Amino acid sequence: MLSFLAANLSTIVVGAAVFGLVGLSLRATIRGLKSGKCAGCKGCPGGCSGQCGCHHTGP
């Protein structure tokens, strides 16, 4: 078992880092959606006219 971990340590570390970054990204997206922000846009500068797929019509 230890030889497997030693042989694949770099792959395990990179995979854990990618998994962690994806988790943080999902966490930020979910928190934003719960607070009323859009999922696909960055704040709708100048007001949102629905062009970015938002469900609201105000800033």
FENVEN-V860487 format. One line per field, one symbol per residue. ss: DSSP state (H for helix, E for strand, - for the rest). phi: phi as a letter, one per 30 degrees, with the letter a starting at -180 (. if undefined). A space follows every 50 residues. Layout:
# FENVEN-V860487
ss->???
phi->???
This chain:
# FENVEN-V860487
ss->-HHHHHH-HHHHHHHHHHHHHHHHHHHHHHHHHH---------------- ---------
phi->.ddddddcddddddddddddddddddddddddddcjdddcbcjheijcci dcidccbcd
